[in-house]
Amino acid sequence: MSRRSLLRALGAGAAGAALAGCGVPAAFVEPGERAGRDSSATDHTLHFANWPLYIDTDDDDESQRPTLDAFSRRTGISVTYTEEINDNDEFFGKISPALMNRQQTGRDLIVISDWMAARFVRLGWVQEMDRAKQPNVAKYLDPQLRTPAFDEGRLHSVPWQSGITGIAYNRKKLGREIRSTGELWADDLRGRVTLLSGLDESFALLMQGDGVDITRWTADDFHTMCEQVEKRVRSKHIRRFTGNDYIKDLATGDVLACQAYSGDVIQLQADNPDIEFVVPEEGAELWAESLMIPNLARHKRNAERLIDHYYDPEVAAELAAWVNYVCPVPAARDVLASSKDEETAALAEDPLIFPDDAMRERLAIARDITSEERMDFAKKWNGIVGL
């Protein structure tokens, strides 16, 4: 199950896009209005909202979460953990009324995709963290994830997990390798290729296939990409646009190659070793889903302590072994490598969890779509996708 969000339509998501894009004066919260009274010193609790299947659970009792339980034992902080985030836009719609009206959300810590996190930062809806109280984050955060364009210095966000948007394909059924995005358009793949339907999930890899530097892409790059995709839709080269259901299409062989997320493919490979994941020669997008502390959170200090707990390499390794996404704590690799369990130790050598230097050279974090661009770009993309 992927935790990446799908931009399904201009429906519920449009409200958020319009709010961020039109500069509604009441929506932006000034820095001096973001912090609430922190009860952490006397109230040892914390409310943590996350995506489903995004934390380690005990093999014998799924209600037990070992890394989270260890934090509570060590600190005495009781964590209310809810798996309530199923879609970035849906969650935005759920908590935006409170945030724009300068009210508490009832949550001290949330996890959202970085493209949505950019919107929260622009609106002033999340608090700056005190890195002096987060020594593990300061020391161990992956250097490649430290400086996203939307949050310079990562002052308002800390990656929970990271991942790669690349290409997955069935090597046995296709009968050859795929090394570049351009190879998706070969004649033998006509009608057997799918792309992701979400604008924020799909555009970067497609631009990289055209040689665009996605850290500084332009509106012209976007429209060129759209023209090419539209042409391939008309020629029926692209079978369809998908959400998470590309996993089923690839597993059954209905699709031979597709845009895909690294973490999903690791899971697919366990059942079908013929499935390959490729970081194309032209590059692929490195993304993250990040921890953020909403405005007026009642337990900010407790939230900062929990974040730092997950940046302890031992804890990060335990989480990485369960979720199988790119670990934002490279030092966790040595922890896994030293495991006496062969299967666990092997994870340290998996480049989809710990990218090697050669792979990292081809990874980039895309410039996010600005609030001024979003409405027009979403309308254009959704028209092509059929949303």
Secondary structure, DSSP 8 states (H G I E B T S, - for coil): ---------SSHHHHHHHHHHTT-TTT---GGGS-----TTT--EEEEEE-TT-S---SS-TT--HHHHHHHHHH--EEEEEE--S-HHHHHHHHHHHHHTT---S-SEEEEEHHHHHHHHHHT-B----GGG-HHHHHHS-GGGS--TTSGGGSS-EEEEEEEEEEEEEHHHH-S---SGGGGGSGGGTT-EEEES-HHHHHHHHHHHTT--TTS--HHHHHHHHHHHHHHHHTT-EEEEESTTHHHHHHHTS-SEEEEEHHHHHHHHHH-TTEEEE--TT-EEEEEEEEE-BTT-TTHHHHHHHHHHTTSHHHHHHHHHHH-SB-S-TTHHHHHHT-SSHHHHHGGG-TTTS--HHHHTTEE------HHHHHHHHHHHHHHHT-
